[in-house]
Amino acid sequence: MEAKTPKESLTVLTDLVLPGDTNYLDNLFGGELLARMDRACSIAARRHSRGIVVTASVNHVAFNKAVPMGSVVTIEAKVSRAFKSSMEIYVDVWIEDRQSRSRTKVNEGIYTFVAVDEIGKPVIVPQITPETDLEKKRFEGALRRKQLSLVLAGKLKPTEATALKALFN
């Protein structure tokens, strides 16, 4: 199975924040943003694996800035690292200034998806070959994040978390 680059899974979703999407402060509901991010990540994971994918976890979400009603929101997701059947997808959320059209990053997240067959059994996915400095940074961090999750879940002994130990040596 030939490795792929992160850009091959790039998914960009652009949409408006409408009144029905907002809370009492006229900002996008956090849950609505999570759903949009999940859809973008799902498409990225599907593009990478070329198969059925399911959300395994939402590892990190940072609501750094509110997204006001009327905003043009762009969500960019791409696979940052592939393991055996799981994929880490990094997602960035941007809003666009109406006048200048400049973009401001307002949120980000890290999701994990698993590729499965028609009966839900995990299947192997292609590996990732990062190209840009940011892709390489996210690729390296993905192993540490995975090992930390496994240690916290009791599925990996701390002594076996080699990527974590490397941080302290």
Buried (B, 14 or more C-beta within 10 A) or exposed (E): EEEBBBEBBBBEBEEEBEEEBBEEEEBBBBEBBBEBBBBBBBBBBBBBBEBBBEBBBBBEBEBEEBBBBEBBBBBBBBBBBBBEBBBBBBBBBBBBEEEEEEEEBBBBBBBBBBBBEEEEEBBEBBBBBBEEEEBBEBBEBBBBBBBBBBBEEEEBEEEEBEBBEEEEE
